[in-house]
Amino acid sequence: MEGGVGSQEEAAACGHRERGSSPEEAPGSQLGREGGKGSERKKRHFFLPPSLPGSSLLGGGRRGCLHAQPLPSSIAPAFLSFAALTGCPSPSSAMLDFAIFAATFLLLLVGAVLYLYPSSRQASGIPGITPTDEKDGNLPDIMTSGSLHAFQVHLHEKYGPVVSFWFGRRLVISLGSIDLLKQHINPNRTSDPFETMLKSLLRYQSGLGGDVGENCLRKKLYENGVTKSLQSNFPAIQKLSEELLAKWLSFPESQHVPLCQHMLGFSMKAVTQTAMGSRFEDDQEVIRFRKNHDAIWAEIGKGFLDGSLDKSVTRKKIYEDALMDMESVLKKVIKERQGKNLNGYIFIDSLLQGNLSDKQVLEDTMIFSLAGSIITAKLCTWAVYFLTTSPEVQQKLYKEMDQVLGKGPITHGKIEQLRYCRQVLCETVRTAKLTPIAARLQELEGKVDQHIIPKEALVLYALGVVLQDSSAWPLPYKFDPDRFSEESAMKNFSLMGFSGSQECPELRFAYAVATVLLSVIVRKLHLHPVEGQVLDTKYELVTSPKEEAWITISKRN
């Protein structure tokens, strides 16, 4: 998927402020790679796909590591000539020897420069910036900006819709317009870029670089798993929504409700029970999952590892223990359900029914659980928050819920009838820039407009940039679900992987869960903002409020 939050002008008026969305404040990230041999230079790791030659994610021998390279044979003779000058020449030959030395040294210097900065560093003529660091490329610029999204915003504002920069020695092409995405995106691709990034960060290999048949099988298993597990566990999701409503109704109307905290807990219960079964009806199991999830996401949620994890023995142990503990739980669930006809269909059952290895089932379930929890939590958080800032949207949504559902509960079959609710959720994803970056490896040489994209360049879809492009979205910082009543808007959204056939499984799941939740709370409560609250935005793989988002509630008549 990878699409994604907020405004500086219209949104600021409703208490939502973007951080670093201007060139002066450009946010960025600490993407990097191993920088040489010295002990002072630690490894930096990217979310590049594992099939990339010479790039590293999580350690030695893997991708992204820059190692010392021998000089090309074309330069080596220069050293021999230099060595030949170590004798004691006569005064008459001294000037000649010095001239030979100077010429040889100059050739050596030129050769070294050409070797270290080859012509390919010119990015095939694509507008952009040259490397600011020999080994790290533009990673220092990204770190200074504060997030990769903000770095891209600054670049596209300065250079246009197609720009180039460097992750270490890896050329990166960033596409920042709907037209360019249309030219580059292949609708027949079966791999999901968001999933690719997470698997790379976790050192998972299954499903990456596989053949078309394998990827099609996995995509079908994922889609069936989401659809059938949602249908089977729909009552459980509704029950969790009712429990959250009851909790909120118990609060005094003046009490501030911690939205991020409550949405994360709600979403983790919904995801774990739907993906892994009744074991997670036990609150202690959910608490254990949340602890591990938080430890893992704290390291990989940025979309890269900056090397600092290797410097801290304590942090590294917490991360590795959390990953190991979560995988051990998944292995138990796989063993419990493998070859058995248990009551209740869950997501993992779909994978077990396919021709996948235990390792593939484990890794795919891990990805769905990690990504599904965070995407569902942030979608619900932003949806409720934007509703508090838009009373007219909240009222229109209430009327649709009342007309379609009446006094009865929502059912799986009625989700499709709640069209305005879907518009609200789509506009939430767009305004929040929920997943602001997607990535593809350029497997073959390609072209967008007049620009050639070299083979093995990393192509980033600057979805966060596209989602705030005024030429595609009039008044882009305004929260306006009515814009998605137009077919063109939905087509653009589908192209970016936020709806339709290109929609990622985790987002599809999140849409359904958020619809159930809104159907429960909007029909019973008025949602209000906390006066004077201004939210700063934190851009990572999934966009979130930088601090806790607070709301207040009151009962409907």
N, C-alpha and C positions, 0 to 999 in steps of 0.2 A: 503494500500500500504506500508505505509511507506516506498522505496529506495532513493538515493542522490548524494566534488567538488574539485578538483584541485590537484596540486602536489607540491613537494618540490624541485624536480630536473628539470624534463623536463618542468613542468608548470611554474616554477620560471623563466625559460628563456623567457617565453612569458608573464611574468608580473602577474602571478597568484601564490600566496603563501598561503599555508595552515598555519593556526595558531594552534600551539600546537599539531602537529601530531607526535612529537617525545616524548619518555618517559620523557625527562627532561622538556618538555613544555606541558605535557599532559593536554588538555582542560577538562572541566567538567561542572556540573550543580548543582543547589541548590535544589535537590530533598529532600523531608523530610516528617516528620510527626510530630504530636503533641508530645512534649516531656515532659510529666509529668504535675504536678499541678501548679507549681510556675508561678507567673505572668511574670517572666523574660523569660520563655520558651514558645515561640509562636508556633502556629501550622504550620507545613509544610505539603504540599499536593502533592500527586503523580497523575500520569495519569492512576492509576490502574482502571480496569473495575469496575463498580458499584456493580456487583454481589459478589465482594470479601468481605468475612466477616471480620469485624474488621479493615477496612481501610477507609481513609477519603480523600475527595477531597477538599471540600470548606467549611467545618465548623463542628461545634459540632454535635455529634450524627451520623455523617456519617463515611465513611471508613477512615482508616489510623490513627485514633486517638488512642494514647496509654494512657490508663487510669490506675490509681493505682489498683493493683490486690491483693486480699487477699492471704495470704500464704496458701499453700496446707494443708489439714488436717494432712498429714504425718509429717509436721513440727510443727504444733500447740502444741502438747504435750511438746515440749521442753520448751516452755514459762512457762507452769505449773511447770515443774521441777525447772526452774530458780526462780520462785516465791517462791517455797518451801524453798529456801535457804535464805530467808530474816530474819530468826529467829536468836537467839544468841546461837550458838552451844558451848558446853563445849570444853576445850582444847583437850580432848581425841578424840572428834568427829570432830574437826575442819579440820584435814587433810582429813578425809573421806568425809566431806561435800565439801571441796575444790576440791577433785578428782571428785566428782559427778558433781559439777559446771563446771569444766574444760571439762569433757566428754560431758556434755549436751551442753555447748557452742560450742564445736567443731562440734557436730552433727547438731546444728542449723546453723552454718556457712556453713558446707558442703551442707546441705539441701537447704539453700538460694542460694548458687552458682549454684547447679543443677537446681533449679527452674528458676533462672534468665538466665542461659546459658544452656538450655537443649541440649541433644545430637543432636537434629535436626539442631542445629546451625553448625554442621559439614558438612552441604550441601550434605548429602548422598555420600560423597566421591568424589564429583566433584571438580576438581582443582579450586583454587581461593583464596580469602582473607577472613579472619574472620572479624567480626564487630570491628570497631575501637571505637565505641561509644555504650554504653548499649542500649540506646533508638533509636538513629538515624542510627545505623548500619554503613554503609560505606558512608553515605551522606556527612560527612566532606571531605572525599577523593574526591568525585565527585565535590564538590564545589571548592576544591583546584585545580582540573584539569581544570576547566573552562567550560566544557560541558560534557554531558553524552557520546557523541560520542568519544571525546578524551580519557575519562576515559576507555571506552571499548577498544579503540586501544591499550592503555598501557597494560590492563589486558591480551588481546589476544596475544600480543607480548611476554608477560612473561610466560603465563600459557598454551597457545595453543588454539585450535578452540572452546572448550567448557569450560566456566569459571563460577564461582559463586561469588556472592556478596550479600549485604543486603540493602534493602530499609527499614530502621527501623528494625522491626522484620520480615519482609517479605523476604523470600528467592527469589533471582532472578537468573535465569540461562540465560546466554548470549551465543548465538550460532553464530559463526563467520566464517563458511565455507559453500560452496555450498553443499558439501556432507551431512553435518548435517541438513541443511535446507531441503534437499530432504527427509531426514528421518522423519522430524518433521512436515512439512507443509502438511496439509490435503487439497487437491484441491477442496474438496466438501464443505469446510467452506464458508458460505455466508456473515459473518460479516467482515467488513473492519477494520483493526487495527488502521489506521490513524483516521478514523471516530470515533472509539471507544475512542481514547485518547481525541479528541476534545469534544465529548459529556460528558465525565467524567469531564473535566475541567469546562464545562459550567453547570454542574449539570443536564444535560438532561438524561432522562431515556428511552425514546422510542427507540425501536430497540436494546436495550442492554439486553442480557439474555433472549430474546424472543425465541419462538420455531422455529424449522426449517422452518415450513410452512410460518410463518410471515416474517422471514428473507429472504426467497426466493421471496416472494411477493415484499418486499421492494427493493431487488436487481433488480428485473425485472422492477419495476417502475422507479428506478434510471436510468437503462440502456436505457429504452424507452425515459425517459425525456431528457437525454443528446443527444441521436440520433435525436429525432424529433425536439427539440429546436434548435439544431445546423443547421438542414436543413431549418427550418423556418426562422431563424435569420442570415443565411449565408450572405445575402446582407448587413445587418447591420454591421457585423464583417468586411466585406471587405471595407465598407465605412469608418469605424474607422481606418483601416489600411491605406487607401488612405489619410485620414486627417492627420495622423501622418507623412506620407511621404511628404505631402505638407509642413508641418511645418518644417521638416528637410531640405527640398530643399530651404526654405527661409533663412537658416542660411549661413553665409560666410563659405567657406571650412575650414578655420582655426579655426572656433569656436568649442569649446569643448561642446559635447552634454551630458547632465546628464542622463545616460542610465537607472539607477534604477528608478529615478523619472518619466521619460516618460513611462517606461514599466508598472509601477504600475497604473498610470492614465489610460493608454490604456486598461489594463486588467480589471480594475474595471468597466469601461464603457461596455466592452464586456460581463462580467459576469452578471452585474445587468440588462442589457437590455435583455439578453438571459434567465436569471432565473426569472426575476420579471416584465419584460415588458416595455412598452413605457414611463411609468412614469419617467424612468431614462434616457430618451433623454434630460431631463432638467438638465443642468450642476449643478444647485443648489442642486438637489437631489443627484447627484453623489458626490458633495463636502460633503454633509451631511453624506452620506454613508462612504466616505473615513475617515472622522473625527471619526466616531463611530468605524469603522474597526480598525483604528490605535490604538485607546484607548483600545479596547478589545484585540487585538493581542499583544500589549505591555505587557500585563499581562499573557496571556496563551501561547504565541508563543514559550516559552522555553520548553513547555511540562509539566510544573509543576508550582505550586505556592509556594514560599519559606516562606510565612508568613509575609513578609514585607508589603503586601497590607493591612493587618489588622491593622498595626501600623500607617498607614497614612490615616487620615480621608479624606483628599483632593483626594488622589489617588483612594481610594475606591469609593468615590462619582462619580468621573469621569468615572470609570469603570462601575459601576452599572447604571448610567444615560445613558451611551452609549449603554449598552445591552438593557435597557428598551426602548430606542428610536428606536433602530433597530428592535426590536420585534414589536413595535407599527406600524412601517411602513409595516412590513410583514403581520400583521393582517389586515391592510387596503387592501393590495393587494389580500389576500385570500378572503376577503369579496367581493371585486370588481369582482373577477373571478369565485366565487363559484356558480355553477349551471347556468352559463351564457355561451353562445356560442359567444365568442369575437373573433375578427380577430387576427391572429397571434398566433402561438403556443409557449408557454414559458415553462420552466422547471417546474414551480409550477403547471401547468395544469396537468401534468402527475401524480403528487402526489394527486391532487384533484380527479382524475378519479379512484384512487385506494380506497380500503376499509380502509382508514386511518382516524384517528381523526384529528380535527383541530390542536391539540397540536403536533401530529406527523408531520403534514404538516409544521407547523411553525418551529419545531426543525430541520427537515431535510433540509428545505430551508435555514435556518440560517447556518447550517454546510456547505452546498454546496456553499453558497455565501462567507463565510469567507475563507474556504479552497480553493475554486476555484479561488478566486482573488489572493491569495498569491502564489499558485502553478503556475498559469498561468504567473504572473508577473515575478517570479524568473526563470521559464523555458525560457521565452523570453529574460530576461536579460542575463543569462548565455550563451544562444545560440548565441546571437549577439556578446557578448564579446569574446567567443571562436572563432567565425568567424573572428574577427579582428586580432586575433593572428595566424590565419592559412590561409594565402592567397590562398594556393593551394586547401584547402577544400572549401573556398568561391567560387573559380572559377569553381570547379567541380559542386557545387550546382547550380551556375548560368547556366551552360550548360544544366543540367537536366531540370531546369525550362524553359529554352528556347525551348528545344526539346519537352517537354510535353505540355506546355501551349502556345508556340508561342508568339504572340503579344496580345492574348486575356486574359481575367481575369481568375483566378482560379475558378473552380466550386466544389461543394461538391463531385461530382462523380469522379473528377480527383485527389483527395487527395491520394487515394490508389496507383495511378500510380507514385507518387513522392517517390520512394523507397529510393533514396539516402537522400532525405530530412528527411525521418523517421529515417534513420541511424544517421544522424546528431543530431536529437533530442534525440535519445536513448543514443548516446555517450555523449551528454550534461548532461543528467540525471546521467549517470554513473560517468563521470569525476567530476561533481559538487557534487556528492552524495546528490542529491536534497532533498530526505527525508531519512536521515541516520538511522532511528530507526523505527522498528515496534514492536508491543507487542501483546502477546496472554496470556490468563490465562490457565494454565494447568488444565483442568476440571477433568481429570482422570489421574491416575498415568501412566507415559509413559517412553520411553527409547530411548536414542540416543547412538549409539555405545554400550559400556558396562555400560553406566551411567544411573541410574534410576532418572527420574524427578518426584518428589513427587507431589501429587495432591495439587492444589491451589498454586503452585509456579508460579511466574510471569516469563514467557519466553520472552526474548527480542531477536529479530532478529537484529543482529549487521550489518545492510545492508551497512553502511558506511565502515565497516571493510571488508566485503565480496567484495565490489566494488573496493577495492584497493589491493585485493589479487592477487599476481603475478602468482600463480598457475592456477587461473581461467582467468585472464586477462593479457596477456603478455604486458610488458611495461605499467603498470596500470596508470601511471601519464601522459601518452601521450594522447593528444586528437586525436583520430584516428577512425573516423566513419566507415572505411572499416572493422573494426573487426566485425561489425554487419551484414556483408554480409554472415557470417557463421551461419548455422542453430543452431549449439551448443550454440553460444552466445545468440541468440534470445530465446532459450529454457531456459537458465539460467536466462535471464532477465524476462521472463514470470513467472518463478517459484517465483521470488522475488516480483511479483505484479506490474512490470513496463510495461507490455504489455500482450496481450492475454486476456483470460477469467478472470484472477485474477486482471486485471488492475482496479484501483479505478476510479470512475466516474470523479472526479476532474482532474486527470491526463489525462484521455481520452479527456476531454474537452480542456485541456491545449495544448495537441498535435495538435488538429485541429486548434485552434486559432493561435498558433505559426506558423503552416504551412501556413495559410493565410497571416500572417504578413510577413514572410520571402519571400513568392512569390511576394509580392508587393515591398519590399525595396531592395531585392537582385538584382532584374532585373533592378533597376533604379540607384542604388548607389554602390560605393565601400565603404566598412567599414574599418576604420583604427584604430589602437590602439593609445593611447596617450603615447608618448615616455617617458620612465622612470617610468610609473605607475606600482605599485605593489599592488595587491589586497590581503588584509587579509580576511580570511574566517570566517564567523559567523555561528556556528552550533547550530541550534535550531530544531524545528519540520520540518521546511523548511530552507534549507541552503541558505544563501545570502552573498553578499559582505559586509564586515564590514563597509566600507565607500562607498561613491558614486563611481560608475564605469563610467569613462569618455571615450568617443570615438570621433573620427572625421569622416567626410564623404566627399566624392567627387562624382560628377555625372559620370555615365557611358556614353559612347558615344551614 
